[in-house]
C-alpha cells in the first residue's frame, strides 16, 4: 500500500508539499497539484481519512441515528439526508438503534470515536441530558427535544386537517387508529389536533391504539375487527400513519374490503403506498425535512446561528378514500 512518502518521491516533491496539498490546496501551485494528483492516481494512494480528521479537527462526516431503517419514513428521510450531505461535501454514517436506549447511546459513542462533525437523530428518548456527554452538535428530526435544535412537521395541524376532512364526509363517530407511544412522539400531536378539531364540530372520536405499527397485517386486522364488532357505529377512520392504513386494508377479503368502501378513511405521512391505495392522506415534507436538517447541522458545525426549532407545514392530499363521501354530511 502506497504511503505519502511514496507519493512525494514519485511526484518529485517533499512530503510537506504533499501534506499541504491535501490540507490546504490553495497554497500549492496548479502545476505541483497536477504532479501530486498524477502520483496519487498512479500509485492508487488513499489518504488516511482518520489521520486527516485528527489533524484538521474535521472529518466531513455526519452521523444519522434512526430507530429503524426499513420503515418508509426513515428510508425516505435517509435518502434526503444522504443527498444533501453529498451536495455539501459530507459523507453519511448511518446507525440503527432499534428503539433501545442503551444501543442508541452506544451508537453516539461510536460516532464520537469516529470523529463525526455532528449527528442527526430521530430519538425515541427525549432527554437533552443524554447529549451533554458528547462533543458534537446535534439536530433532532421529527421530535422536539428540549435544549436541542429540532426540525419536525406540523403534526398538530395535520391532525386538525384530517378531522376536518372526515367531518366534511359526514363522520359523526370517527375512530383514530394509532401507535401506543410515549407522549413526545409525533402521533400524539396528530391525535391531539384531531381531537380538538373534532370537538369544534361537537364530535368525540374513539381511539384504538396498537402496540407497534409494524406488528403485521394479521395482528393489526384482528385488533381492528374486534374493535369494530364492539363499536359498529364507527363511520370514519383516521390512521396516524399511512403504514397502519396499508397493513390494515391490504390483503383484505371481499367482505372485509366492503368496510373500506362504506366509510371514509384518511392516513398521515404521504408515502407512495397511499397513492397506490388511493388513500387520502396528510403529507409531510420528508425531503425538505432531511435537507433542512443537514443545513441546520452544518451551520452548527461551522459555528453559525441555526434556528432552535423549525416546524414545516403539512398538506392534505385528497383521494377517493374520502372524496367519494364529500357532500354526504348532514345539512
ChimeraX attribute file (.defattr): number of C-alpha atoms within 10 A of each C-alpha:
attribute: neighborCount
match mode: 1-to-1
recipient: residues
	/A:1	7
	/A:2	13
	/A:3	14
	/A:4	18
	/A:5	14
	/A:6	16
	/A:7	25
	/A:8	20
	/A:9	13
	/A:10	16
	/A:11	20
	/A:12	13
	/A:13	15
	/A:14	14
	/A:15	16
	/A:16	12
	/A:17	18
	/A:18	24
	/A:19	15
	/A:20	15
	/A:21	19
	/A:22	16
	/A:23	13
	/A:24	11
	/A:25	14
	/A:26	11
	/A:27	11
	/A:28	14
	/A:29	10
	/A:30	12
	/A:31	8
	/A:32	16
	/A:33	20
	/A:34	12
	/A:35	17
	/A:36	23
	/A:37	17
	/A:38	15
	/A:39	19
	/A:40	22
	/A:41	11
	/A:42	12
	/A:43	15
	/A:44	13
	/A:45	16
	/A:46	12
	/A:47	14
	/A:48	10
	/A:49	12
	/A:50	14
	/A:51	11
	/A:52	15
	/A:53	17
	/A:54	11
	/A:55	11
	/A:56	10
	/A:57	13
	/A:58	15
	/A:59	20
	/A:60	19
	/A:61	20
	/A:62	26
	/A:63	25
	/A:64	25
	/A:65	25
	/A:66	24
	/A:67	20
	/A:68	16
	/A:69	18
	/A:70	9
	/A:71	12
	/A:72	16
	/A:73	18
	/A:74	16
	/A:75	14
	/A:76	16
	/A:77	21
	/A:78	21
	/A:79	15
	/A:80	20
	/A:81	25
	/A:82	21
	/A:83	18
	/A:84	22
	/A:85	21
	/A:86	11
	/A:87	11
	/A:88	13
	/A:89	9
	/A:90	18
	/A:91	18
	/A:92	19
	/A:93	15
	/A:94	17
	/A:95	21
	/A:96	16
	/A:97	21
	/A:98	14
	/A:99	15
	/A:100	14
	/A:101	15
	/A:102	10
	/A:103	15
	/A:104	22
	/A:105	15
	/A:106	14
	/A:107	20
	/A:108	25
	/A:109	14
	/A:110	14
	/A:111	24
	/A:112	17
	/A:113	9
	/A:114	15
	/A:115	21
	/A:116	24
	/A:117	25
	/A:118	25
	/A:119	26
	/A:120	24
	/A:121	22
	/A:122	22
	/A:123	22
	/A:124	19
	/A:125	16
	/A:126	18
	/A:127	14
	/A:128	12
	/A:129	11
	/A:130	12
	/A:131	15
	/A:132	10
	/A:133	9
	/A:134	13
	/A:135	12
	/A:136	19
	/A:137	21
	/A:138	25
	/A:139	27
	/A:140	24
	/A:141	25
	/A:142	22
	/A:143	20
	/A:144	25
	/A:145	20
	/A:146	14
	/A:147	12
	/A:148	18
	/A:149	22
	/A:150	25
	/A:151	24
	/A:152	22
	/A:153	23
	/A:154	21
	/A:155	29
	/A:156	20
	/A:157	20
	/A:158	27
	/A:159	29
	/A:160	21
	/A:161	20
	/A:162	30
	/A:163	31
	/A:164	18
	/A:165	25
	/A:166	28
	/A:167	23
	/A:168	18
	/A:169	23
	/A:170	21
	/A:171	25
	/A:172	21
	/A:173	19
	/A:174	27
	/A:175	23
	/A:176	22
	/A:177	22
	/A:178	23
	/A:179	20
	/A:180	15
	/A:181	15
	/A:182	12
	/A:183	10
	/A:184	14
	/A:185	19
	/A:186	19
	/A:187	22
	/A:188	20
	/A:189	20
	/A:190	27
	/A:191	26
	/A:192	16
	/A:193	22
	/A:194	28
	/A:195	22
	/A:196	18
	/A:197	21
	/A:198	24
	/A:199	13
	/A:200	10
	/A:201	12
	/A:202	10
	/A:203	17
	/A:204	17
	/A:205	23
	/A:206	15
	/A:207	16
	/A:208	15
	/A:209	15
	/A:210	18
	/A:211	11
	/A:212	13
	/A:213	21
	/A:214	14
	/A:215	12
	/A:216	12
	/A:217	18
	/A:218	13
	/A:219	13
	/A:220	21
	/A:221	18
	/A:222	12
	/A:223	14
	/A:224	16
	/A:225	14
	/A:226	11
	/A:227	15
	/A:228	13
	/A:229	10
	/A:230	9
	/A:231	13
	/A:232	10
	/A:233	12
	/A:234	18
	/A:235	20
	/A:236	25
	/A:237	26
	/A:238	30
	/A:239	26
	/A:240	30
	/A:241	24
	/A:242	28
	/A:243	22
	/A:244	25
	/A:245	27
	/A:246	18
	/A:247	19
	/A:248	22
	/A:249	18
	/A:250	12
	/A:251	12
	/A:252	16
	/A:253	9
	/A:254	8
	/A:255	8
	/A:256	13
	/A:257	13
	/A:258	11
	/A:259	13
	/A:260	16
	/A:261	14
	/A:262	13
	/A:263	20
	/A:264	27
	/A:265	28
	/A:266	29
	/A:267	29
	/A:268	30
	/A:269	25
	/A:270	24
	/A:271	20
	/A:272	10
	/A:273	14
	/A:274	23
	/A:275	13
	/A:276	9
	/A:277	16
	/A:278	13
	/A:279	25
	/A:280	26
	/A:281	32
	/A:282	27
	/A:283	20
	/A:284	23
	/A:285	18
	/A:286	26
	/A:287	16
	/A:288	16
	/A:289	21
	/A:290	25
	/A:291	19
	/A:292	19
	/A:293	27
	/A:294	25
	/A:295	16
	/A:296	23
	/A:297	24
	/A:298	24
	/A:299	15
	/A:300	20
	/A:301	20
	/A:302	10
	/A:303	10
	/A:304	10
	/A:305	10
	/A:306	16
	/A:307	11
	/A:308	14
	/A:309	18
	/A:310	19
	/A:311	14
	/A:312	16
	/A:313	14
	/A:314	22
	/A:315	18
	/A:316	19
	/A:317	16
	/A:318	16
	/A:319	17
	/A:320	16
	/A:321	20
	/A:322	23
	/A:323	17
	/A:324	15
	/A:325	20
	/A:326	15
	/A:327	11
	/A:328	12
	/A:329	13
	/A:330	10
	/A:331	5
